[in-house]
Amino acid sequence: MNRLIIALTITVIWASAGLAVPEGIPIQYMDERGRVPMSTSERMQLAEDRGPYSRTVIVESGTDADKVILLVEEDINSAISSALSTFQTDLQNDGYDVEVWIISGGSAADIRSDLQAEYAGGDLVGAICIGDIPTGWVDGGYGEYPVDVFLMDMNGTWNDPDSDGLYESYSNGAPEIWVGRLTPTYISFGGAAELLNDYFARNHAYRTGTLSLPDRALAYEEAFTGLTGYLDNLYTTVVRKTSPTGTNADDFKAELLNGYEWVHLISHSSPWGSSFHTGAPPAGAGTLNNFEVPPLDPNAFFYILNCCSNGRWTEVDNLANIYIWDSSYGLAALAQTKVDYTNNFQEYYLSLASGNCLGVAFRTWLASNMSMEDGAVLLGDPTLRPRLGIMNSGFGSGTSSGSSGFDSWLSYDLTDGLHTQGRVDTYFDPSSGEIFAVSGSSDPVRANIIATHFDNDSWAAPIPVSNHEYWDWHPTVGGNGQGKVWTAWQSMQNNHEGYDIYVSEWNGSSWINETILTNGDPFEVEPAMDGGNGHTWLVWQKWQNASTDIEGVFWTGSSWSTINTVSEEDGDERHPDVAYDGSGFGLVYHARRNGNWVICFRDAPDSGPFGTETVISSVTENSRYASITSDGSDYWVSWQDDNGAILCSHESGSGWTAPEIISSSDGCVRSTIASSSAGVITVMWTFGTSELRCNVNAGGVWQGYYTALSEDAVDDASLAWSGTEFWAVYGRRDTDLQWDLWACTPDPVGIEPTNPSTGTQLAVSVAGRNPFWSSVVLSITSPSPASLQIFDLSGRSILEREVESGLFTWNGTSDAGENIPSGVYFVVVSNSFAVESCRLVKI
C-alpha cells in the first residue's frame, strides 16, 4: 500500500520547507447552503419507502464478452430511454456485452445478491448505477457513510449484528467487479432525467472526439504535497501547484478555467466545499463551495478528489457530483464518502497508463487500499478512458457571460473581500422594525456565521456570530415578535463526527449567550425559526440510524423547552421551514411518501404541539425545498419540482389550493416567499446560475414572473418584508470570482429627475406601485400643459399624451391599443423650459 500517514506528511513538510504545519486531523464538513452529511438511517428509511424489490431484465447479454450491467432506476427509465440506448451502443462499440436491469424497490442487499448470481455465471466485470440505486452503509470509526464497495464485493461477508442496516464489519478482501455511479438524484440544479440525458450526450461527444480539452493534467496540492507524482505516468504535461502561499480558492478556480483533461486536488474539504487554509494569508485562503461550480463551468473531464467526504453523493448538491452534473465537460470523479487519508494513487494511475478504463483502475487501486479507502466511490462512467479527446488548438478561457435582461430591483453590496459569503436567512422583527440577515462565511477560515441588520435606512456592516475552529453552517434567524431575536446554526465544534444546533441572542449590538441545544451522535442540521406573541419555534432535521425526522424546541416566553419530536412518520422528512401567522405556527418540509418526495404541512396553536401531517403537493411527482409565509390569515408555501419549476399553494377554507406553477418550466431552484402587511405575496428564486426571478400575487392573481436581477452568478436569496418594502439578501459572484453578500429591493421610483431645480416646477414621479402589473399612476407637476412620452428600452415611443399637473393613470397599452409586454419603460415629460423623466417596470 502506497500511503503517507498524515503525521508523517506533517513532519516532512515542516522539516523540509519550514511551512505551516497542516492540522493533520480528519477533514471536516462545510457547506455554504447548510447541507450536512446524512446518516445511514436516512438511506435505510428510503429503502423501506421503495417498496418490495423488483428487477426486470429488458436487455439481455448475447455474447461472451466482458459483461457490464446497467442498473436503471425504474422511475426515470422512460425519460432517458433514448439517451440510454445511445449509451448502450457506445459500450457495445467498446466491446462490452451490455445487460440492462430496471430496478424498483428493495435494498442494496437485494441488488448485490443478483449481481453475485451473475458473477458466479462468469463474464461480469462491472455495473453502473443509473439513478437512485441503493448502496451499503458502514458504521465504523469515521461515522456512518455509504460504500459502493458493498456492491463490488462478490464473495465477502458483511456483518450487521444489531440489524440496524449499518455494517459494523466485513471481510475486506479485494473487490471482484467495479461499480460506477450516475446518480444526479440529489442535485437541485435540474431534474434527474434531464441531467442524465445531458450527461449521456456529453459522454457520447467525448467518445466520438467532438468534445475535447487540452491533453494535460492539473495537480493541485493544497494540504499534503508530494502525492501526485504518479500522475506523470499518465500525462506528459502536468501543471503542478504545491506552494502553500500560492494554493488558494481563487487560484484553483482560475485554473479550472484554463482547460485540463484531468484534475487531481488534495484539499481540506467536506461534501460541499474544499477549503484552502494552509499557508498565507495566515487567516486562510478561501473556500470553493458547491454553488460556485455551475456558473464557473470548470473545463475538465476527470477528477481525483483527495478531499474528505467530497464524494458523499447522498448529500444535496454534493461537490464531486456537481463537477459532473453541472458542467459542460465533467465525466467522472473518484472521491471519498468519508474522512479521507493521503494517498498517492499509484495503482490507479499505473493501471490507466497501461490502457485500462477507469473502472478497472478503480478496482485495482482499491484492492491495495481497502483498509483505509472503503468509502471511495467512482462517480461517472467507469468504462471511459482518459486521453481520448483531440486537443483543440483554439481553446480559450471558457468563461461565459452572464444572462442579459433588465434589472427591476436595486442592489447594494454588504461585503467585499477575500472570503465567500452565501446561504442566507432573513427575519423581520416587528418590535424594532428591523430586518436581520445571517449568512455562512469562510471568514476567517473554514466556515463561520456572520450577521447584519437593516433599520429601514441602511444595512449595518456584517459582524461575526460564531468563530468556531470547526464548521458552522446553515444559519437561520428569527424571534418572538416582542424584541427577542436569535440566530441558530449547525456546528461541528462539539462533535467531529456530527453536527449540533447552536443558538445565540442579539442584545442590540452583538450576538451573546451562545448555547448548544443538542448533543450526541445524531446529525442535527438545517435549522429554521420564526415566532410571535412572545413565542418561537426553532426546528431542524435530525439524522439518526439512517433516518431523518424533524425535531425542535419552543421558546415559552422565558426559556427554550426540551427537544420535541415534531415529525417522525415512516419515510424521511427533510429541510423544514416554519412561519408564524398571528395566532399559531405552520411547518413545511419535504418527505418521502410512497416512493416520492412530497411537500408536507403541519400547524400548531400558539403554545401547543404540531398536529397531523397534510400533503399539499402532488403525490405522483417529486417536490422539494419548501418555503412558508403567512399573509396574516392563511399560509402560503412555495417549492421546486424535479423539472426545475417553482410551484405555490395556499390555505383556502379548510384545505389547500391546487399547486400552481408560477415560474418557467425548468431552470428554477430554491424559492423564498414573503408577504407584505397588505397580503401581497412575493416569491423569488434562482434561475440558472445568474438570475434572481420573482412572481407577485396581488388580489389573488399571479402577475407573471420577471427578472429582478441578472448578475455574473448568484446564490439563493432570502426574502423579508420591512414593513414598507420587500428586501432580498443573497450571495453574488463578481467578475473577480469572489462571492459577497448583497441586498436588493424593488426600484420604487425609477430614475431621479434629470433637472431637479430649474424654477419651472416641472416634475414627474410614480404615485402608485412600481413595478406595476396592469396600470400605473404618475404624478405630474407642470405650470402649463406638458408633453408626456413613454419609451421602451429600444427607444421606440409607444405612447404620447398632453398632460397637466395632477395624476395621470396609464393602463399599460400603447397608442396602437396593444398591451405592452413586461419590461423597463421610460417616462419623459417636457415643456418649453425643461425635461424630466422616471423609470417604470411592467411585470
PyMOL commands that set and color helices and strands:
alter all, ss='L'
color gray80, all
select helices_A, chain A and resi 6-17+40-49+74-93+108-120+149-152+192-207+229-233+249-256+290-296+319-325+346-353+358-367+370-373
alter helices_A, ss='H'
color red, helices_A
select strands_A, chain A and resi 54-59+67-73+97-104+124-130+136-140+143-147+158-159+169-170+178-182+217-221+238-241+260-269+273-275+287-289+300-307+332-336+376-380+409-413+421-429+434-441+448-454+463-466+472-479+485-491+500-506+511-516+523-532+535-544+547-555+564-567+573-580+584-593+596-605+614-615+623-630+635-641+646-652+655-656+660-661+668-675+681-687+691-698+701-702+706-710+713-714+718-721+726-733+739-746+763-766+776-781+786-792+797-803+806-810+823-830+835-842
alter strands_A, ss='S'
color yellow, strands_A
deselect
rebuild
show_as cartoon
